[in-house]
Amino acid sequence: MNKMNAVVLLSGNGSNFKNIQDRVKDGFLNMKISAVISDNEKAYGLQIARKENIKTYALKNKINDDLNNVLNKINADLIILAGYMKILPPDIVDKYFGKILNIHPSLLPKYKGMNTHQRVIEDKESFHGATVHFVTKNLDGGPLILQQKIKVDDKDTVETLKEKVHHAEYSIYPLAIKWYTDGFLEQCENYFLFKGAKIESPIQDISNIK
């Protein structure tokens, strides 16, 4: 099977990117990350990419125009959002429909947007987690693919929840990407197909899914 050509978009430390790249290197993911793009030229994730000899791009003033130009050069089969803090413009979402994945630090559709850990604590939620979803024009509103739930303890803080959710992300994001690169996932408007079957709610129990 030919390797998919993937590009990663990030804004910060790039921990999810590093985890994904490690799964590429150990053979779990049959793809190549050909570029890492950031809206922040000081993002540590860019340094990680350079150490891995992956081409990097730092977007300048006209971020969306620059992003469009870079993506046109790369001809990516898959766009992976890994802590990219800008909203993708509608033209890019339309152009790459079905080819954009994102990881979000909450159990969507709860807690779209920012500051999810703080909001979970304030609302005294019993559970928190992470969600992989396809990207649409609606913020964090695309078809939900895969979730992992974590228990919220009384003593949890924003930082401890962040750490717990990161571990959930490191588990489920490579798995969802693998499903995509292996041809198991297909995006539709408000749902997705998994091995050809219509799925209208996120997969929760991943223990028996290969």
N, C-alpha and C positions, 0 to 999 in steps of 0.2 A: 504494500500500500504506500502510495506517495505521501510524503510528509506535508502537512498543511503549513502554509505560511501565515504566521500570526504576528500581530503587533500589540504591544502593551501600552496603555495610557495610564500615567500616574502623576501625582502631585507632591508626594512626600517621601517617606523612608523606603518604600518599596518592599515591605516585608512579604506581601502577597505575591508580588512579582518574583522575589527570590525563591519563595516556596515553589511556585510554578516552574521556574527555571530548573530548580533541583529535580523536579519530577520529569522534566524533559531529559535531563542528563542521566537519570537512573533508568530511563526507558519506559516509564509509565505512560508518558504522553508522546504520541507519534506526531510531533510537529516541530517546527523551528520558529523561535522568536527572532524575527529579522530586524526588529527595531523597537526601541522604547522611546516614547514621546511624552514630554511633560510641559505643562504651562508654567513650571517653576524651574528656572535654570539652576537653582541651588538644591534641587531635590536630591536627596541621598540615593534614591532609586536610580538616577542617571549614573552615579558613580559605580553602583553595583553592575549596571549594564556594561559600562566600559571595561570593568575588570573581566567580564565574561566575553569581551570582544564583540558585543552587540552594538550596532549602530544606534546613536542617540540623536534626538532632535529636541531642542528647547524652543518652544513657541514664543514669538515676540509680541509686539503690540496688537496686531490684528490676529488674535489667537485663532479664531475660527477659520479665517482665510488661510492662515499658515497651516492649520491642521488639515484642511481640505487638500492643499497642495502636497503636503507630505504623504497623505494617504494615497493620493493619485500616483505617486512615484512607487509606492510599495506594492500595490496590488494585493492587499491582504485577503486571505480566506477567512480570517477570524480577527475581530478586534476585542481585546480583553481589557476591560476597565478595572484597574487595581488601585483604588484610592485616587481616582481622578476627580478633582473637586469642581470642575466646570460642567455645566449642562451642555450636552452635545446639541448643535443646531439642527433644526428639522431637516435641512437638506442632506446632511450627513446621515442622519437616522434613516431617512428614506432610501438613500443610495445604497446603504449597507444593511438593509432590512434582513433580519434573520442571521446576521453575522456578528452581532454585538452582544457580548455577555457582560454582566456586572455582578459584583458581590456587594450586598448591603448589610450593615450591622443591625439588623432587627428581624423579627418574624413578620415580614410583610404579609398583608397590607398594613399592619400596625407600624407606626413610627417611620413614616417616610421622611426624607430630608435629613437634617443635621441633628447633632446632640442627642442621639438615640439613647445612649447609656444614662444620661442625666434624666431624661424624660421617663425612662423605665423605672428608675429609682423613685422619682417624684410621684409616680402613679402607683407605687407599691405593687408592681407586677410580680407574679410568682415565677414567670419564665421570660427568658430573653433568647436571643440566638442570632443566626445569620441566614441569609437567603441569597441564592443565585437566581438571576432572572435575565430574560431577554430584555433588551432596551427598546423602548418605544418613545414617542414624543411626550408621553405623560411621565412626569418625574416619578421614578421608582414604581412605575405602573405597568410594566410589561409582564408577559406571562411568567409566573413563578415556577421555577424548575425544581429546586432542591433546597431543603431547609435542615438545619440542625438546631435543636432546642437545648438550652441550658437552664439549670435551676438558678434562681436568684435567691441568695442568702440574705438574712437580715443584716449581716455585717458587710455586705458588698458595697464597694464604692465605685465611682466612675472608672477608676484605674483598674480595679480588680475585674469589673465586668468587661472592660476593654480587653484585658488579657484573656479572659475566658472566651470571648467572642472571636478573638484572633485565632485561637486554637480551633474553634469550630470552622472558621473560614479556611484555614489551612487544610482541613479535612475534606470539606465539600467542594471547594472551588476546583481543585484538580480533577475530582471525579466528574463533575459536570462538564468540564472542558474535555475530558476523555470521551464522555458520551457524544459530545459534539464532533470531535475529530474522528471518532469511529463511525459516524454517520447515523447515530441513534436519535438525534434531536432535530426537529424541524419547527421553526416558529410559524405560528399562524397569528391572526389578529389578536385574539383574547385568550388563546390557549396554545399548547404546543403538542407535537406528536413525539411519542417515545416509542421507537421501534414500530412506527406506523399507527400506534394506538393514541387516540385523543385523550389528553390529560388536561383537566381543567382546574386542578388544585396542585400545590407543590408536593413533590414526593418527600415524605417524612422519614419513613423507616428504610434506611439504606443497607441494612445488614445483609440482606439476601439478594441485592442487586449487583450484578457484575458489569 
